[in-house]
């Protein structure tokens, strides 16, 4: 479809309305912005069941299915948690406090690290034992962290501007969270184009953001690539944020015509506006050897399967490659437990467009791949070719590959694992490291070196890195260093309630052994929190 065939009039009108109202949002005082969030949260709560139900229906199961817990956590819960995170920080500022607790800004081993989670009593109650630190870029001082945080509210507000948010089609809350970030962290009004896959969310978002829509600060529109391209090049759009794939980014920045690649080589972009993005990649889950007990194998198998099969694997942060020690006597035991979980999960379909084609490519490369459950869950238990499709491409579906690396010691294995993750796997969005506490104690230098060396925007220690997407306080984005000519997993951070600058990565930790832990079940549980009936509840 060409731009002349589009309903450009409605898009132009939406942009014009936002431009006319951008100054009034910039002029809205802190107290007014707080009040708007306080009014938004009850709307999220009152519509939560309906929002979760429409997501479940779109994915092929009912609101009473155990799978529907994913639609609660990735929809209304994530939206409420992120809004509450901004509210917590803004209230601190309004009361005269610094955004970040000064006691949480510390220098460790020559680096500034900021303790940001838990931030509230509810955080400690619901995710007891979970912690998060933001590692700042080398050269950043503690004074700079404290002085520059939340600049929008501390003497460095952005100019009135209109941002375009191009929404993702997989997880319900993504578009809404990106809208909140643009409004509250960057001070911009927003036109959000929903992805055609989940365009059904529009009336629900318009109800949640009703106050912002009424004042001309937010507009939601529908459409596909043509509408997105038109808006990206619109003279009334000042900044762009996209969640999707590197192909989406490249189509916007370099175009899709025959000269696109030459444009990239010459660095002649079609769009030069400020551009932030979250674009996925091939995420690893690294398992360090250790003195695991039977219950550890059962629980961590459930944990790993959760990190892959949540939302049928339709997550940019899904653990696509499991990296295990070739010489550890626990590797086969862990894989057997993973097979058990894959077999016992209830049936479901892969709903995201193109999944059948991507899984077919995996099967073509691995005709002997194991199929489990209803046959749609693939396990490739020993990948040796670094040109394998599971290593080079984000599958975005229910396929898990296993790479076995040598290492006579924990330190040697971790060196190999870090090198493989950093230099072979594409993308830098998130990685997970599972390490027994006794291993971490006895091999502390090796574990600390691995944590410092992994170049990922979010690193989960005994916790799927995808949890960082949900918490609001934890910045979400790729490891810095990508360029528009080689965009990788994207640029910039969102979900950054403390509005920190100079971020390198977030290190999120959870207990290796959740409590209470009873007898193993065929479905994962959410550790140290209220139990859920979800087969793949977020850990």
HUGISUL-V974688 format. One record per residue. N is the residue number from 1. RES is the residue in three letters. SS is DSSP state (a for helix, b for strand, c for the rest). PSI is psi in whole degrees, 0 to 359 (999 if undefined). BURIAL is + if it has 16 or more other ideal C-beta (glycine too) atoms within 10 Angstrom, else -. Layout:
BEGIN
n->[N:N]
res->[RES:RES]
ss->[SS:SS]
psi->[PSI:PSI]
burial->[BURIAL:BURIAL]
END
This chain:
BEGIN
n->[1:2:3:4:5:6:7:8:9:10:11:12:13:14:15:16:17:18:19:20:21:22:23:24:25:26:27:28:29:30:31:32:33:34:35:36:37:38:39:40:41:42:43:44:45:46:47:48:49:50:51:52:53:54:55:56:57:58:59:60:61:62:63:64:65:66:67:68:69:70:71:72:73:74:75:76:77:78:79:80:81:82:83:84:85:86:87:88:89:90:91:92:93:94:95:96:97:98:99:100:101:102:103:104:105:106:107:108:109:110:111:112:113:114:115:116:117:118:119:120:121:122:123:124:125:126:127:128:129:130:131:132:133:134:135:136:137:138:139:140:141:142:143:144:145:146:147:148:149:150:151:152:153:154:155:156:157:158:159:160:161:162:163:164:165:166:167:168:169:170:171:172:173:174:175:176:177:178:179:180:181:182:183:184:185:186:187:188:189:190:191:192:193:194:195:196:197:198:199:200:201:202:203:204:205:206:207:208:209:210:211:212:213:214:215:216:217:218:219:220:221:222:223:224:225:226:227:228:229:230:231:232:233:234:235:236:237:238:239:240:241:242:243:244:245:246:247:248:249:250:251:252:253:254:255:256:257:258:259:260:261:262:263:264:265:266:267:268:269:270:271:272:273:274:275:276:277:278:279:280:281:282:283:284:285:286:287:288:289:290:291:292:293:294:295:296:297:298:299:300:301:302:303:304:305:306:307:308:309:310:311:312:313:314:315:316:317:318:319:320:321:322:323:324:325:326:327:328:329:330:331:332:333:334:335:336:337:338:339:340:341:342:343:344:345:346:347:348:349:350:351:352:353:354:355:356:357:358:359:360:361:362:363:364:365:366:367:368:369:370:371:372:373:374:375:376:377:378:379:380:381:382:383:384:385:386:387:388:389:390:391:392:393:394:395:396:397:398:399:400:401:402:403:404:405:406:407:408:409:410:411:412:413:414:415:416:417:418:419:420:421:422:423:424:425:426:427:428:429:430:431:432:433:434:435:436:437:438:439:440:441:442:443:444:445:446:447:448:449:450:451:452:453:454:455:456:457:458:459:460:461:462:463:464:465:466:467:468:469:470:471:472:473:474:475:476:477:478:479:480:481:482:483:484:485:486:487:488:489:490:491:492:493:494:495:496:497:498:499:500:501:502:503:504:505:506:507:508:509:510:511:512:513:514:515:516:517:518:519:520:521:522:523:524:525:526:527:528:529:530:531:532:533:534:535:536:537:538:539]
res->[UNK:UNK:UNK:UNK:UNK:UNK:UNK:UNK:UNK:UNK:UNK:UNK:UNK:UNK:UNK:UNK:UNK:UNK:UNK:UNK:UNK:UNK:UNK:UNK:UNK:UNK:UNK:UNK:UNK:UNK:UNK:UNK:UNK:UNK:UNK:UNK:UNK:UNK:UNK:UNK:UNK:UNK:UNK:UNK:UNK:UNK:UNK:UNK:UNK:UNK:UNK:UNK:UNK:UNK:UNK:UNK:UNK:UNK:UNK:UNK:UNK:UNK:UNK:UNK:UNK:UNK:UNK:UNK:UNK:UNK:UNK:UNK:UNK:UNK:UNK:UNK:UNK:UNK:UNK:UNK:UNK:UNK:UNK:UNK:UNK:UNK:UNK:UNK:UNK:UNK:UNK:UNK:UNK:UNK:UNK:UNK:UNK:UNK:UNK:UNK:UNK:UNK:UNK:UNK:UNK:UNK:UNK:UNK:UNK:UNK:UNK:UNK:UNK:UNK:UNK:UNK:UNK:UNK:UNK:UNK:UNK:UNK:UNK:UNK:UNK:UNK:UNK:UNK:UNK:UNK:UNK:UNK:UNK:UNK:UNK:UNK:UNK:UNK:UNK:UNK:UNK:UNK:UNK:UNK:UNK:UNK:UNK:UNK:UNK:UNK:UNK:UNK:UNK:UNK:UNK:UNK:UNK:UNK:UNK:UNK:UNK:UNK:UNK:UNK:UNK:UNK:UNK:UNK:UNK:UNK:UNK:UNK:UNK:UNK:UNK:UNK:UNK:UNK:UNK:UNK:UNK:UNK:UNK:UNK:UNK:UNK:UNK:UNK:UNK:UNK:UNK:UNK:UNK:UNK:UNK:UNK:UNK:UNK:UNK:UNK:UNK:UNK:UNK:UNK:UNK:UNK:UNK:UNK:UNK:UNK:UNK:UNK:UNK:UNK:UNK:UNK:UNK:UNK:UNK:UNK:UNK:UNK:UNK:UNK:UNK:UNK:UNK:UNK:UNK:UNK:UNK:UNK:UNK:UNK:UNK:UNK:UNK:UNK:UNK:UNK:UNK:UNK:UNK:UNK:UNK:UNK:UNK:UNK:UNK:UNK:UNK:UNK:UNK:UNK:UNK:UNK:UNK:UNK:UNK:UNK:UNK:UNK:UNK:UNK:UNK:UNK:UNK:UNK:UNK:UNK:UNK:UNK:UNK:UNK:UNK:UNK:UNK:UNK:UNK:UNK:UNK:UNK:UNK:UNK:UNK:UNK:UNK:UNK:UNK:UNK:UNK:UNK:UNK:UNK:UNK:UNK:UNK:UNK:UNK:UNK:UNK:UNK:UNK:UNK:UNK:UNK:UNK:UNK:UNK:UNK:UNK:UNK:UNK:UNK:UNK:UNK:UNK:UNK:UNK:UNK:UNK:UNK:UNK:UNK:UNK:UNK:UNK:UNK:UNK:UNK:UNK:UNK:UNK:UNK:UNK:UNK:UNK:UNK:UNK:UNK:UNK:UNK:UNK:UNK:UNK:UNK:UNK:UNK:UNK:UNK:UNK:UNK:UNK:UNK:UNK:UNK:UNK:UNK:UNK:UNK:UNK:UNK:UNK:UNK:UNK:UNK:UNK:UNK:UNK:UNK:UNK:UNK:UNK:UNK:UNK:UNK:UNK:UNK:UNK:UNK:UNK:UNK:UNK:UNK:UNK:UNK:UNK:UNK:UNK:UNK:UNK:UNK:UNK:UNK:UNK:UNK:UNK:UNK:UNK:UNK:UNK:UNK:UNK:UNK:UNK:UNK:UNK:UNK:UNK:UNK:UNK:UNK:UNK:UNK:UNK:UNK:UNK:UNK:UNK:UNK:UNK:UNK:UNK:UNK:UNK:UNK:UNK:UNK:UNK:UNK:UNK:UNK:UNK:UNK:UNK:UNK:UNK:UNK:UNK:UNK:UNK:UNK:UNK:UNK:UNK:UNK:UNK:UNK:UNK:UNK:UNK:UNK:UNK:UNK:UNK:UNK:UNK:UNK:UNK:UNK:UNK:UNK:UNK:UNK:UNK:UNK:UNK:UNK:UNK:UNK:UNK:UNK:UNK:UNK:UNK:UNK:UNK:UNK:UNK:UNK:UNK:UNK:UNK:UNK:UNK:UNK:UNK:UNK:UNK:UNK:UNK:UNK:UNK:UNK:UNK:UNK:UNK:UNK:UNK:UNK:UNK:UNK:UNK:UNK:UNK:UNK:UNK:UNK:UNK:UNK:UNK:UNK:UNK:UNK:UNK:UNK:UNK:UNK:UNK:UNK:UNK:UNK:UNK:UNK:UNK:UNK:UNK:UNK:UNK:UNK:UNK:UNK:UNK:UNK:UNK:UNK:UNK:UNK:UNK]
ss->[c:c:a:a:a:c:c:a:a:a:a:a:a:a:a:a:a:a:a:a:a:a:a:a:a:a:c:c:c:a:a:a:a:a:a:a:a:a:a:a:a:a:a:a:a:a:c:a:a:a:a:a:a:a:a:a:a:a:a:c:c:c:c:c:c:a:a:a:a:a:a:a:a:a:a:a:a:a:a:a:a:a:a:a:a:a:a:a:a:a:a:a:a:a:c:c:c:c:c:c:c:a:a:a:b:b:b:b:c:c:b:b:b:b:b:b:b:c:c:c:a:a:a:a:a:a:c:c:c:c:b:b:b:b:b:b:c:c:c:c:c:a:a:a:a:a:a:a:c:c:a:a:a:c:c:c:c:c:c:c:c:b:b:b:b:b:c:c:c:c:c:c:a:a:a:a:a:a:a:a:a:a:a:a:a:c:c:c:b:b:b:b:b:c:c:a:a:a:a:a:a:a:a:a:a:a:a:a:c:a:a:a:a:a:c:c:c:b:b:b:b:c:c:c:a:a:a:a:a:a:a:a:c:c:c:c:c:c:b:b:b:b:b:c:c:a:a:a:a:a:a:a:a:a:c:c:c:c:c:a:a:a:a:a:a:a:c:c:c:c:c:c:c:b:b:b:b:b:c:c:c:c:b:b:b:b:b:c:c:c:c:c:c:a:a:a:a:a:a:a:a:a:a:a:a:a:a:a:a:a:a:a:a:c:c:c:c:c:b:b:b:b:b:b:b:c:c:c:c:c:a:a:a:a:a:a:a:a:a:a:a:a:a:a:c:c:c:c:c:c:c:c:c:c:a:a:a:a:a:a:a:a:a:a:a:c:c:c:c:b:b:b:c:c:c:c:b:b:b:b:c:c:c:c:c:c:c:c:a:a:a:a:c:c:c:c:c:c:b:b:b:b:b:b:b:c:c:c:c:a:a:a:a:a:a:a:a:a:a:a:a:a:a:c:c:c:c:c:c:b:b:b:b:b:c:c:a:a:a:a:a:a:c:a:a:a:a:a:a:a:a:a:a:c:c:c:c:b:b:b:b:c:c:c:a:a:a:a:a:c:c:c:c:c:c:b:b:c:c:c:c:c:b:c:c:b:c:c:c:c:c:c:b:b:c:c:c:c:c:c:c:c:b:b:b:b:b:b:b:c:c:c:c:c:c:c:c:c:c:c:c:c:c:c:c:c:c:c:c:c:c:c:c:c:c:c:c:c:c]
psi->[132:163:332:339:356:161:70:335:316:325:317:319:319:317:317:317:320:318:321:336:354:321:326:329:318:327:353:122:167:316:324:322:323:315:323:320:322:331:334:319:316:329:322:314:316:333:10:313:319:320:316:322:320:327:316:315:317:334:0:18:168:166:345:1:147:335:336:344:330:323:335:312:322:2:260:323:314:320:315:318:317:318:319:327:312:318:319:313:317:324:324:313:316:331:5:5:162:151:316:136:119:329:343:355:108:154:126:122:41:7:145:126:139:116:117:349:134:148:338:169:325:323:317:326:312:329:58:128:349:135:159:138:142:124:126:160:148:139:347:134:162:322:321:320:312:321:327:347:144:46:332:333:6:52:359:56:150:158:157:131:158:123:143:124:119:110:156:157:0:299:130:318:346:308:316:321:323:325:314:317:313:318:307:326:328:353:28:144:163:134:121:118:119:148:141:334:324:37:343:347:346:308:330:319:322:329:315:318:27:318:323:322:317:328:3:24:343:138:134:133:161:172:174:212:324:315:319:317:320:314:321:327:2:134:343:357:129:332:157:140:132:138:123:231:166:333:323:312:311:325:323:313:319:346:179:5:176:342:8:316:324:323:317:313:323:355:55:76:151:334:124:9:156:130:119:157:154:114:10:204:197:106:134:152:113:129:114:145:154:177:69:146:173:314:329:316:318:311:314:331:317:319:312:316:321:314:341:315:354:134:35:28:5:58:136:345:10:139:100:330:121:119:117:158:127:327:6:133:355:353:312:324:317:317:324:320:323:318:319:314:317:323:322:349:143:155:152:165:152:113:343:136:137:356:319:321:318:320:327:325:324:315:326:322:335:74:341:14:144:137:137:163:237:11:350:352:117:140:123:102:358:90:129:344:120:352:10:145:328:341:328:341:142:114:326:44:187:65:130:127:150:129:126:125:147:168:111:338:165:317:318:316:314:324:315:320:317:316:317:313:316:324:350:314:134:142:154:26:307:151:156:137:121:121:128:142:328:322:316:327:313:334:41:313:320:319:316:323:320:316:315:327:337:120:81:146:327:128:119:123:113:28:129:129:338:340:330:335:330:336:342:314:336:115:143:119:179:159:136:153:345:149:166:336:338:78:335:235:6:185:146:166:141:185:39:73:328:353:50:153:163:41:138:306:166:134:113:132:148:160:140:322:102:155:140:147:113:211:147:145:171:357:146:157:162:112:143:24:176:130:150:158:7:134:332:60:142:130:999]
burial->[-:-:-:-:-:+:-:-:-:-:+:-:-:+:+:-:+:+:+:-:+:+:-:-:+:+:-:+:-:-:-:-:+:+:-:+:+:-:-:+:-:-:+:+:-:-:+:+:-:-:+:+:+:+:+:+:-:+:+:-:+:-:+:-:+:+:+:+:+:+:+:+:+:+:+:+:+:+:+:+:+:+:+:+:+:+:+:+:+:+:-:+:+:-:-:-:-:+:+:+:-:-:-:+:+:-:-:-:-:-:+:+:+:+:+:+:+:+:+:-:-:-:+:-:-:-:+:-:+:+:+:+:+:+:+:+:-:-:-:+:-:-:-:-:+:+:-:+:+:+:+:+:+:-:-:-:-:+:-:+:+:+:+:+:+:+:+:+:+:+:+:+:+:+:+:+:+:+:+:+:+:+:+:+:+:+:+:+:+:+:+:+:+:+:+:-:+:+:+:-:+:+:-:+:+:-:-:+:+:-:-:+:+:-:-:+:+:+:+:+:+:-:+:-:-:-:+:+:+:+:+:+:-:+:-:+:+:+:+:+:+:+:+:+:+:+:-:+:+:+:+:+:+:+:+:-:-:-:-:-:-:-:+:+:-:-:-:-:+:-:+:-:+:-:+:+:+:+:+:+:+:+:+:+:+:+:+:+:+:+:-:+:-:-:-:+:+:+:+:+:+:+:+:+:+:+:+:+:+:+:+:+:+:+:+:+:+:+:+:+:+:+:+:+:+:-:-:+:-:+:+:-:+:+:+:-:+:+:+:+:+:+:-:-:+:-:-:+:-:+:+:+:-:-:+:-:-:+:+:-:+:+:-:-:+:+:-:-:+:-:-:+:+:-:-:+:+:+:+:+:+:-:+:-:-:-:-:+:+:+:+:-:-:+:+:+:+:+:+:+:+:+:+:+:+:-:+:-:-:+:+:-:+:+:+:+:+:+:-:+:+:+:-:-:+:-:+:+:+:+:+:+:+:+:+:+:-:-:+:+:-:-:+:-:-:+:+:-:-:+:+:-:-:+:+:+:+:+:+:+:+:+:+:+:+:+:+:+:+:+:+:+:+:+:+:+:+:+:+:+:-:+:-:+:-:-:+:+:+:+:+:+:+:+:+:+:+:+:+:+:+:+:+:+:+:+:+:+:+:+:-:+:-:+:-:-:-:-:-:+:-:-:+:+:+:+:+:+:+:-:-:+:-:+:+:+:+:+:+]
END
